[in-house]
């Protein structure tokens, strides 16, 4: 809700104060300079400290406590964004994170992990992809089918809610080279060349050293969202917030 000329004036004033050009302006927009890239983490630190001072002197308020159970196979980046959005939207909110099977107000899970008596509110959908080391021969193929992975070493994700579907497809046609205990370990093992993995695309993120590609003959995806018991007794303020 700030007009573009106001932003331009503020940036121009900052450049004058610093005696540095922060952006290179061109027809397609602007590009940050090296000075801007140096300034950015400093600015984040300053803003964080200002917020810390404000929080230090703020008066206690009646907090709303929300306990969230998280499924193991959900990627950390999206969880971080979700939690930050919660905190930014309601400053009284106190979050508690627990395991997926522990008692909680809401669960962040895949749709097919819902229990009887839970209502599901979808947040995002993601495809499953084949994850390979960057130097794997399969990365040279434009299309990869299930038959291409037969006989190859695989990093097995025993905690995945869709592992049974994957196991049904490959049966005994692959060699399990390692059992991963988390998504981070699964991708790390793939990057190290231990084997390939079949996992949700979001869990791979921008990890260096791996390549992802969809299998042509398996169309597997999942919905991730909130699962809330229809017997949940949440405070009115918390219900309105959700």
Number of C-alpha atoms within 10 A of each C-alpha: 3 6 7 9 9 10 11 11 11 12 15 16 12 14 16 12 9 12 9 14 16 22 18 10 10 8 5 6 8 11 12 14 14 12 14 17 12 12 14 12 11 12 12 11 12 12 12 12 12 12 11 12 11 11 11 10 8 9 7 9 9 7 12 16 15 18 16 22 22 20 20 17 20 19 18 16 11 14 13 11 11 13 14 11 11 17 14 11 11 13 11 14 18 13 15 12 14 15 13 17 10 13 12 19 17 23 27 24 25 23 18 12 16 18 12 8 11 16 16 23 14 15 13 11 13 14 14 21 23 18 27 27 24 18 13 14 9 16 17 10 10 7 13 17 13 14 11 12 19 15 13 13 18 24 24 23 21 13 15 18 17 19 15 11 11 15 13 9 12 15 11 11 15 14 16 17 15 17 15 18 15 18 21 15 14 26 27 19 22 22 21 13 18 18 23 28 24 21 27 24 18 18 22 21 14 9 12 12 15 21 21 20 18 18 19 10 11 13 10 16 15 17 16 21 19 22 24 19 18 10 9 12 10 14 12 8 9 14 10 8 12 8
